[in-house]
Amino acid sequence: MGLFHTAGDEDIKKGRTTDIYFSRARDVLLKKNIRPNVVAEVITSGLPKGYTWGVLAGIEELAKLFEGYDVDVHAMPEGSVFHPWEPVVRIEGDYTVFAELETPLLGLICQASGIATKTARLRKAAGDKLLLSFGIRRMHPAISPMVDRSAYIGGADGFSGVGAEKLVGKKASGTMPHALIISVGDQVTAWRYYDEYVEEDVPRIALVDTYCDEKTEAIMAAEAVKNLYGVRLDTPGSRRGKMATIVEEVRWELDIRGYDNVKIFVSGGVDEEDIPLLKGVDGFGIGTSISNARTIDFAMDIVEKEGRPVAKRGKRGGKKEVFRCRSCLHTVIVHRDKKKPSTCRECGGELESMLKPLVKRGKIVARLPSTGEIRNYVLKQLEKVP
């Protein structure tokens, strides 16, 4: 271990972050010279809060985890909408080769998919309004790039963490902290300093809830900053009252003074059920709801051994294929020996196989798309899901 309590790349690749029982199981099998050739599938039997769909993330890291191991891996493309009981990953090979990778495998996709899924739901709720990920301060800094990447994949327009800039290929977004205003000494001077020294391509958005009533500070900011783009309300819960009413007041006071072009952004404790109530808001900075999203409870289970179906109780044995309609996203799961359906039974659309080759005998064979490509794929699917 180094300065921080995190595992390095080699530790993860070598299975040194596994649960101990997988190491013990592997040792027993090797000592008894049992090297079963198996098919293992990764599924979830349910989603958080009764969600009917999720968004798969973490596949690029999963490919790099299995690179160099003598196994075959098929997976849904990163960003795919999936449903309970659909295999999202399939691994084939000598179980003793990948037994110790089950824990990191699940860790890579469970949390990333949870964040992408939550952000996708927020994206649906926000419509075309600005949506930014502000949640990395709630998570261990070692995984902050993953948090922001997963949020961006899920449909966020941007993120606050500078650590994700190279990973995503996009600059971080944000306004200003209360600490700037407090350090300068007063709001107006702080807003003017910000306007004077921050890069010109950064929108001038003033934080307007440090010392006074939000509508009072909003008016002060509009009068102080010539090209003010917007104001941000980050009112703490102890002072909040009804945020929808506060937003209405700010909008009214700005409009009657001729500042109808100044936008309103809200951050701090916002979740998907709040968004429809905040009708006058132009954008949202969402933190804990994204970064602390419920993980997807994926599990990996052996479903075939030496070519024969097997499964523990509560699981469905046999190697499976997943076919999805390109038009309506309806999916069909079939055993590998069964005939593939010709068309979608819901709309008659064309079906595609969703479990695509990712790793072949330890070599990555899939093209790993850019983060922007994955995000666009997600947004197109979101047009078709409830």
Sequence and secondary structure as in RCSB ss.txt:
>XXXX:A:sequence
MGLFHTAGDEDIKKGRTTDIYFSRARDVLLKKNIRPNVVAEVITSGLPKGYTWGVLAGIEELAKLFEGYDVDVHA
MPEGSVFHPWEPVVRIEGDYTVFAELETPLLGLICQASGIATKTARLRKAAGDKLLLSFGIRRMHPAISPMVDRS
AYIGGADGFSGVGAEKLVGKKASGTMPHALIISVGDQVTAWRYYDEYVEEDVPRIALVDTYCDEKTEAIMAAEAV
KNLYGVRLDTPGSRRGKMATIVEEVRWELDIRGYDNVKIFVSGGVDEEDIPLLKGVDGFGIGTSISNARTIDFAM
DIVEKEGRPVAKRGKRGGKKEVFRCRSCLHTVIVHRDKKKPSTCRECGGELESMLKPLVKRGKIVARLPSTGEIR
NYVLKQLEKVP
>XXXX:A:secstr
  SSS   HHHHHTTTTS HHHHHHHHHHHHTT   EEEEEEE S  GGG S EE   HHHHHHHHTTSS EEEE
  TT EE TT   EEEEEEHHHHGGGHHHHHHHHHHHHHHHHHHHHHHHHHTTSEEEE  GGGS GGGHHHHHHH
HHHHT SEES GGGHHHHTS       HHHHHHHSSHHHHHHHHHHHS TTS  EEE  SSS HHHHHHHHHHH 
TT  EEEE   HHHHS HHHHHHHHHHHHHHTT TT EEEEESS  TTTGGG TT SEEEE HHHHT      EE
EEEEETTEE   TTS  S EEEEEETTT  EEEEETTS   SS TTT   EEE  EEEEETTEE S    HHHHH
HHHHHHHTT  
